[in-house]
Amino acid sequence: MVDPFGRSLTYLRLAVTDRCNLRCAYCLPPQGSGSVSRASRLSWEELITLSRIFLSLGVNKIRITGGEPFVRKGLLDFLGQLRQASPRLTLGITTNGTALGPHLPRLQELGIRHLNISLDTLNASRYRAITGRSLFPVVWNNILAAEKLGFRLKINLVVLEGVNDDEIPAFVHLTRDHDWTVRFIEPMPFDSRGGTTYAPLRAADILDRIRAAANVEALPPHQAVDQPFQVPGYRGRLGLIAGYSRTFCSTCSRLRLNSRGQLRTCLYGPPAADLNLALRSGASAGQIRTLIRRAVAGRHADGFQAEASRSHRRLDSMAAIGG
């Protein structure tokens, strides 16, 4: 699939749930997670059906997201079916890491090598303040276990001014001894409160603080959304994701499908198609492919145009959109 601006859509972010066992205010709506009823949520069978349709349209990479994907029972069986559907599919998971450890051997068996783990602090008490849970040691041990097993790890942190921005140097220096990619994420207004939960800290400011922490060198740009850097001599890499500044729209290859079956062609835009409704109304695979192609044909040039197309100003929460 190619949109009107020549961008190939080959990457699907598939949210299997909106539920999460953490309570990060920058992600959740005021009422918390789990607002999607079981009846409204796509079943595993429906998710497989839709995944096969996306694969038939040229998607070659699927990242499983949430919410927190591991809170939904049946995830590993679903991943097995997805792997059967496409043995060569690049398959990854974005997780908060709290329940990851016991599943690592099975993920290896399924050929899942890419894990993105959300971790906004290296301080246990601050972790509890941000997430509402005292699970930092569990997450850290799971990260180290995944590293030992050879998973390719990306550590994602949302940089929040006055909350964890003082830890930028510590995260930079994590890459000295660990072959991880540490990605600093510019805060985005996806808390359904109008982005008022935390003071904004823009990508340029984050980059200045990264450079103040170490002598970083820019790396050649790649297809991913992050701007890559590395400290010479360090094993790992750094990345800056300018999600609010929207500097990567010209190369964006992503589609998003949330657990309700709402398809988005841009994080900032409204849902472009309701695939749940189509599927449950008896639409054929061909008809659903047509819906997806129409959504792609209506894709905007960038996130600013997509946001301007919305009928209301306030953006949904990240948990509802699907991370």
C-alpha positions in Angstrom: 0.0 0.0 0.0 1.2 3.5 -0.9 -0.4 6.7 0.4 -0.9 9.9 -1.7 2.6 11.1 -0.7 4.5 8.1 -1.9 5.0 6.5 1.6 4.7 2.7 1.7 2.6 1.4 4.6 4.3 -1.8 5.7 4.2 -1.5 9.5 1.2 -2.3 11.7 1.0 -1.4 15.4 -1.6 -3.8 16.7 -3.1 -3.0 20.2 -4.6 -6.2 21.6 -6.0 -4.5 24.7 -6.4 -1.0 26.3 -5.9 -2.4 29.8 -2.7 -1.9 31.8 -1.4 -2.9 35.2 0.4 0.4 35.6 -1.2 3.9 36.1 1.0 6.4 34.2 -1.0 9.6 34.0 0.5 10.7 30.6 -0.9 7.6 29.0 -4.2 6.8 30.8 -7.5 8.6 30.6 -8.8 10.1 33.9 -11.0 7.0 34.6 -8.1 4.6 34.1 -7.6 1.8 31.7 -10.0 -1.0 30.7 -12.8 1.2 29.2 -13.2 -1.2 26.3 -15.8 -3.9 27.1 -15.1 -7.5 26.3 -17.9 -7.5 23.8 -16.5 -4.4 22.0 -12.9 -5.8 21.9 -11.7 -7.7 19.0 -11.5 -11.4 19.7 -8.2 -13.3 19.1 -9.9 -14.9 16.1 -10.9 -11.5 14.7 -7.4 -10.2 15.3 -5.9 -13.1 13.3 -8.4 -12.5 10.5 -7.5 -8.8 10.3 -3.8 -9.5 10.6 -4.0 -11.9 7.6 -5.7 -9.1 5.6 -3.0 -6.6 6.4 -0.3 -9.2 5.5 -2.0 -9.6 2.1 -1.8 -5.9 1.6 2.0 -5.8 2.0 2.5 -5.3 5.8 5.7 -7.1 6.7 6.2 -5.9 10.3 3.7 -6.1 13.2 4.3 -4.7 16.7 2.0 -5.9 19.4 1.0 -3.1 21.8 -1.6 -2.2 24.3 -2.3 -1.1 27.0 0.0 -3.8 28.3 -0.3 -6.8 25.9 0.7 -9.4 28.6 -2.4 -8.6 30.7 -4.6 -10.2 28.1 -4.9 -14.0 28.4 -4.2 -15.9 25.3 -1.5 -13.6 24.0 1.1 -16.3 23.4 -1.3 -18.5 21.5 -2.2 -15.5 19.3 1.5 -14.9 18.6 1.9 -18.5 17.6 -0.9 -18.2 15.1 0.5 -15.0 13.8 3.9 -16.6 13.3 2.2 -19.5 11.5 0.4 -17.0 9.2 3.7 -15.4 8.2 7.0 -17.2 9.1 9.1 -14.3 7.8 7.1 -11.5 9.5 9.1 -9.2 11.6 7.2 -9.4 14.9 7.9 -7.3 18.0 6.2 -6.4 21.3 6.0 -3.1 23.2 5.6 -3.8 26.9 6.1 -2.3 30.3 8.2 -5.3 31.2 6.4 -6.2 34.4 5.1 -9.6 33.3 7.8 -10.3 30.6 10.2 -12.7 32.4 8.3 -16.0 32.4 7.4 -15.6 28.7 10.9 -15.0 27.3 11.7 -18.6 26.4 8.4 -18.9 24.4 9.0 -15.6 22.7 12.4 -17.0 21.6 10.7 -20.1 20.2 8.4 -17.9 18.2 11.3 -16.0 16.6 10.4 -12.7 18.3 13.6 -10.9 18.7 12.5 -7.3 19.1 11.3 -6.0 22.5 10.5 -2.4 23.3 10.3 -1.8 27.0 8.9 1.3 28.6 10.9 2.5 31.5 10.7 6.2 32.6 13.1 6.1 35.5 16.0 4.1 37.0 14.9 5.0 40.6 12.6 2.6 42.4 10.7 5.2 44.4 10.3 7.5 41.4 9.0 4.5 39.4 6.3 4.0 42.0 5.4 7.7 41.8 5.1 7.6 38.0 3.4 4.2 37.6 1.6 3.8 40.9 3.3 0.4 41.4 6.4 -0.8 43.2 7.6 -3.0 40.3 11.0 -1.4 39.3 13.1 -4.4 40.5 10.9 -6.8 38.5 11.1 -4.8 35.3 14.9 -4.3 35.6 15.5 -8.0 36.2 13.3 -8.9 33.3 15.3 -6.5 31.1 18.6 -8.1 32.1 17.1 -11.6 31.5 16.0 -10.6 28.0 19.5 -9.1 27.3 21.1 -12.4 28.5 18.9 -14.4 26.0 19.9 -12.2 23.1 16.8 -10.1 22.5 17.2 -6.8 20.7 16.1 -4.3 23.2 14.9 -0.7 23.0 14.3 1.1 26.2 11.7 3.9 25.8 11.3 6.7 28.2 9.0 9.7 28.0 11.0 12.7 29.3 8.9 14.6 31.8 10.2 18.0 33.0 10.5 18.1 36.7 9.8 14.4 37.0 12.6 12.4 35.3 14.5 14.9 33.1 17.4 14.9 35.6 17.9 11.2 34.7 18.8 11.9 31.0 22.6 11.4 31.8 22.0 8.1 33.5 20.0 6.8 30.6 22.6 8.0 28.1 25.4 6.2 30.0 23.3 2.9 30.2 24.5 2.4 26.6 28.1 2.3 27.7 27.9 -1.3 28.9 24.6 -2.5 27.3 23.9 -3.0 23.6 20.5 -1.4 23.9 18.9 1.5 22.1 17.7 4.0 24.6 15.0 6.2 23.1 14.0 9.6 24.6 10.4 10.4 23.7 9.1 13.9 23.5 5.8 14.2 25.6 2.7 14.1 23.5 -0.8 15.3 24.5 -2.4 11.9 24.5 -3.8 11.7 28.0 -7.4 12.9 27.0 -6.8 15.8 29.3 -5.5 18.0 26.5 -1.9 17.2 27.4 -2.0 19.1 30.6 -0.7 16.4 32.9 2.9 17.5 32.7 4.7 20.6 31.6 5.9 20.3 27.9 9.5 19.5 27.2 10.3 19.7 23.5 12.6 17.6 21.4 15.2 20.3 21.0 15.5 20.8 24.7 15.8 17.0 25.2 18.5 16.9 22.6 20.4 19.7 24.3 20.4 17.8 27.6 21.6 14.6 25.8 24.5 16.5 24.3 25.3 18.0 27.7 25.5 14.5 29.2 28.0 13.1 26.7 29.8 13.7 23.4 27.2 12.1 21.1 27.5 11.7 17.4 24.6 11.6 15.0 24.2 8.4 13.1 22.8 8.0 9.5 19.0 8.3 9.6 17.0 5.1 9.1 13.4 4.1 8.6 12.5 4.2 12.3 10.9 7.2 13.9 13.8 8.0 16.1 16.7 10.3 15.3 19.7 8.1 16.1 22.9 9.0 18.1 25.7 7.2 19.7 28.4 8.0 22.2 31.7 6.9 20.6 33.0 3.8 22.2 29.7 2.9 23.8 28.1 -0.5 22.9 24.5 0.8 22.6 22.8 3.6 20.8 20.5 6.5 21.6 17.4 7.7 19.8 15.2 10.8 20.0 11.5 10.5 19.1 10.0 13.9 18.3 6.5 12.7 18.6 5.0 16.2 19.3 7.2 18.1 16.9 6.4 15.5 14.2 9.7 15.6 12.4 9.5 12.1 10.9 6.1 12.3 9.1 7.7 12.3 5.6 9.0 8.7 6.1 6.3 7.3 8.4 5.2 3.8 7.3 2.8 3.0 10.2 -0.8 2.0 10.6 -2.4 1.6 13.9 -5.3 -0.7 14.9 -6.6 -0.6 18.4 -8.4 -3.3 20.3 -11.8 -2.0 19.2 -10.9 -2.4 15.5 -10.4 1.4 14.9 -7.8 1.9 12.2 -5.7 5.1 12.3 -3.3 6.2 9.5 -1.8 8.8 11.8 -1.4 9.0 15.6 -2.9 12.5 15.6 -5.8 11.9 13.3 -9.3 10.4 14.0 -10.1 6.8 13.2 -10.1 6.3 9.4 -12.1 3.1 9.4 -14.0 0.8 11.8 -12.8 -2.7 10.9 -14.6 -4.3 13.9 -17.9 -3.0 12.5 -17.1 -4.2 9.0 -16.0 -7.7 10.2 -19.1 -8.2 12.4 -21.4 -6.9 9.7 -20.3 -9.8 7.5 -17.8 -7.9 5.2 -15.6 -10.2 3.2 -11.8 -10.0 3.2 -11.9 -8.2 -0.1 -14.3 -5.6 1.2 -12.2 -5.0 4.3 -9.1 -4.6 2.1 -11.0 -1.9 0.2 -11.8 -0.1 3.4 -8.1 -0.2 4.4 -7.0 1.1 1.0 -9.6 3.9 1.2 -8.2 4.9 4.6 -4.7 4.9 3.2 -5.8 7.0 0.2 -7.1 9.6 2.6 -3.9 9.8 4.6 -2.7 13.4 5.4 0.8 14.7 4.6 1.7 15.0 8.3 0.5 14.9 11.8 -0.4 18.6 11.9 -2.8 18.2 9.0 -4.2 15.0 10.5 -4.8 16.8 13.8 -6.5 19.7 12.1 -8.9 17.3 10.4 -10.4 16.2 13.7 -13.9 17.3 14.6 -12.9 18.0 18.2 -9.6 19.4 19.6 -9.0 17.1 22.6 -7.1 14.0 21.6 -7.8 10.5 22.9 -5.6 8.9 25.5 -2.7 6.8 24.4 -4.2 3.7 26.0 -7.4 4.2 23.9 -5.5 4.9 20.6 -3.2 2.0 21.1 0.5 2.5 21.8 
